Amino acid sequence: MRTCIILNPIAGAVKNVDAIRERLRGLNSERFCICERSGDAEKFANEASDFDLVVSAGGDGTLNEVVNGIARGGCKAALGVLPLGTGNDFARTLGVPNNLDTAIEQIMAGKTRAIDLVRVTSDSVRYFANVSSGGFSGVVDEKLTPEMKRTAAFSELRGYATRVALDGAEALDLDLYNVVVANGRYVAGGIPIAPEADLVDGLLDIVLIPERGPAELAILAAQILVGKHLSSDAIIFRRAKKIAISSRPGMWFNVDGELIGNEPATFELLPQALRCVVGTA
């Protein structure tokens, strides 16, 4: 099996690149790529279209780049995940162990499964396998410049006047703090934002958080931390294959750490469009 490994040397769990490379020797990779700047992982994956397996060795950001390189390049390679980041949220959903040696063994076992992929169209087109969030998300807030914060009205906590269209049928007009569009289950290092999400069910899990008072939000935050929020009256939960979102002010969306703009965003699920190495259990 022709294997290409793409390593992010500044991923959170990487302390010694040479030591990591030595541990990866068992994968017998034909090509070993080390990222030097943002965008490298996507480029390397795109160039590996004739390989059987592309291994993302890094965090969720590296993984997102690799996924985009595979999707854009029409690559038929399977995706292997070695969780070397600080969050490793998609790896959790995929059932990849945090222990590097065990994860390597899992890849060597070579069991694959076709999972759903998501394409989001906004200022640009991006693909993702895990979760996108928009609005007053702390993850988004960390990435915004002061100018972006002003245009997105981040200076004070208030809702976005939002239209959410589901599968071209149901349309909701709501004042929302947050929109979460999930294929995977976890964000921010293991928070189960979409605890019932299934990578092969052909549906997006959508969590909408309307305007609420501080007390209700505090209770909701505690419920989200333990994955008990889907039954809460403080959220709106839906499933759909396609979701179109527009808002005033424009809602910035974050996909695995990358901002994709604050124009209207359309999320489309691509059923079983990505082959991934999974556990043997």
N, C-alpha and C positions, 0 to 999 in steps of 0.2 A: 504494500500500500504506500503510494507516494505521499509523503507527509511534509507539510510546511508549518514551521513553528514561528509565531510572531510574538516577540517578548517586549513588554514595556519595562525598561530597566529602572524606572522610577516609581513603579507600582508599590503600594504600601508595604507589602510583605517581602519585597526584594531587598536584601541587605548586601548580597554579594553576587554580582552577575555571573562570574565564572563558576561559582558554586552551584547556582541554579542551572546553568548550562550543562554542567557535569551530571546533575540529577536528571536532566531531560534526555541524556544520551540514549537511554533505553528505548526511546521512541523512534530511533533510527531515522531522523528527519533528513530529507534530501536537501531541504532549504531551511536555514535558520536566520530569521530577520530580527534585528534589534532596532526598535523605534528611537528616533532622535528628536522628533518634533511632532506636534499635533498633525494628524492627517496621514502619518506614515503607515499606521496599522491598516487603514482603509486601502491605501495604495498597494501595500504588500499583498493583502487579501485579493484585491482585484487582479493582481498579476499572477495569482496562483490558480487561475481558472481551470488548468489542466491537472491539478492535483486531486488526490482522493480524499485527503483530510487536511484541514486548516485548523491549527490549534492556537487559540487565543490565550496567551500567558500574561495575565495582567488583571486589571480591575474591570468594573462595569463600563467605564469610558472606552477602554481598549476593546472590550467585547463589542460595544456598539459600533465602533469603527470597522471591526472585522466583519460584523454582520452586514454593514452597508457595502463593504468591498465585495462580499460574496453576492449580495442581492443585485448590485449594480452591474457586476461583471458577468452575470448569468452563470456563475460558478456552480458546478454540480457537486462540489466537495462537501463532505460532512464537516460539521463544526465540532471541535473539541474544546472544552473549557478547563483551564487550569486557574483556579481562583487565587490570584496573588494580590488583589486589591484590599481595600479596607472595608468595603461594603459587601461585595460578592453576592448581590441580591438575586441576580438571575441564576447563579449557580445553585442557590438554595432551592429555587423552584424546580430546577432541572435534576436535583438529587445528586449533585456533585459534592463529594466530601471536601472539607476544608484542608485536610491533611494532603500535602502535595504528593507524597509518594503513593497514597491510596488513589488519588485522582489520576496519576499517571498510569497506574495499573488498570483503572477503569477505561482509560482511553485505549490502552493496549488490548483490552478484551474486545473492543471494537463493536459493541452492541449499539446500534443506532435506531433513532425513531424520528419520523417526520413530524415537526411541530408547526404551529401557526406562527405567522410573521405579520407585522403591522407596517403599513405604509402611511405616513402622515404628510400631507401637502399643506404648506403654509407659505412663508417667504421662500422656502426651498422644499425639496422632497427628501425625506429621510425615512429610513426603515428602523424598526426596533423590535426586540423580542420580549422586553420586560414591561416597563411602565413609563407613561408620560404624565406629567402633572402641570397644571397651569393655575395662575391666580396667586394668592398670597401664600404660596408654599415656601417654607424655609429653604428648600433646595433651590427653588428658582431665585429667591431673594439673594442668596449668596453669590449668584452669577451675574446679577444686574449691576450696571454702571449707575452712578448717580443720575445721569440723564435719563436712562431707561426707567429708573424708579419714579422720576417726576412724570414722565409720559404715561406710565402705568398706574399712577395715583397710589404709589406705595407709601406715601408719606403718612396716610392715615388709613386705618382699617375700615374699609367699607366695601360693599359688594360690587361686583361687575354686573351690569344689566346684560344678561346672557340669553342667547337663543341656542338651544340644543336640539338638533334634528336627528332622529334615530331611524336608520334604515329608510330614509325618505318618507316616513309615515308620521310617527308621533313627533310633535314639536313642543318643546317646553320653553316658556319664557319666564326666567327666574332671575332674582338677584343672588349671585353666588360669590362665595369667597374662593372656592377651589373647585377644579374639575380634575378628576383622576381617570385616565384611560389605561386599563391594565390588561395585559396578556399574561404576565407573571404575577406572583403574589406579593413580593416584598419590595420595600424601598428603604433607603436611609439606614442600611446595615441591619436589616432583619425585621422592620416594622411590617406586620401583615396587613397592608392597606387593602388588598383584595384576597382575603383568605380562602375564597372558594374558586379562584381563577383556575382554569384548566388549559394547558398549552395545546390541547388537541380537540377542544370542543367546538371550534369554528366560531367562537363568539368573543367579543370584548366585554370585560367587566367595567362598568362605568359608575364611579362614585361621585356624586354631586353634593357639595357642602354649601347650603344656603346661608344667608345672613342669620346670625344668631347672637344672643347676648353673651357676655363674657362667661357667665356661670355655665350656660349650656355648652359653650365651646370647651371649657375646661373638662367637663364630664365626657364630652365626645372625644377629646384628645386621649383621655385615659382609656376609653373603650377601644380606640384605634390601636393603641400600643399592645393590646392583648387580642386584637382581631375580633372584638365583640360588637362592632359598630353597624354591621349590615342590617340589623333589626331595629336600629335606633330611629326614632322619629326626627332626629336632627339631620339626617342625610336622606338623599334620594338615590336609590340603587336601581340600575337597569343593565340589561345585556342587549347587545346589538352587533351586527356585522359591520355597520358603517355609522359613523357619527360625525356630524358637521357642527362646528361651534363658531359663533361670532359673538362679539361682546363690545360694550362701551364702558370704560376705555378698552383698548385692545389688550387681550390677555396673553401674556408671555407664556409659552409652553417650554418645558424642559424635558429633554429625552436623554436619560442617562448622563446628565451633567452638561448637555449642550443645548443652548437656546435655539429654537427654530423659528422665532419671530413672533410678532403680535398681530399679524394679519389673521383673517378667518382661517381656521384649521379644519381639515377633513381627515379623519382616521378611517382607514379601510383594512379589514382583516383579510389576509391572504392565507387560505386554509392549507396547512401542511406544506408550506413553501420552503421550509428550512430543515435539513437533516442534521440532527445533533447526536453526539455520543451520550448515552445515558447509562445509568447503573445497571447491574445485572440482576438485581432483585426483582 
